[in-house]
C-alpha cells in the first residue's frame, strides 16, 4: 500500500528494474486483482487477497482481515 499515485509509480519502476537478473510480476490497482503483487492506494480492501501487506503509507493500515503479516514503514528521518 502506498500513499499516492507518485509513490505507486516509483515502486512500480523499482519492481521493473531491481533486481536486474529477474522480474517480479506486479500491477497497480485499487480494484480486485488476481495478480500476486499489487501496488495499491486502497486501505479498505485486500484487493488481491494477499497474505502479506507492505505498508509504505505514513500511518498504520486499517486493513487487518485475512492478513498473516503486515510490514509497516518506520521512518526515523
Residue, then its C-alpha position, 0 to 999 in steps of 0.5 A: x500500500x502506498x500513499x499516492x499515485x507518485x509513490x505507486x509509480x516509483x515502486x512500480x519502476x523499482x519492481x521493473x528494474x531491481x533486481x536486474x537478473x529477474x522480474x517480479x510480476x506486479x500491477x497497480x490497482x485499487x480494484x480486485x486483482x488476481x495478480x500476486x503483487x499489487x501496488x495499491x492506494x486502497x486501505x479498505x480492501x485486500x484487493x488481491x487477497x494477499x497474505x502479506x501487506x507492505x505498508x509504505x503509507x505514513x500511518x498504520x493500515x486499517x486493513x487487518x482481515x485475512x492478513x498473516x503479516x503486515x510490514x509497516x514503514x518506520x521512518x526515523x528521518 
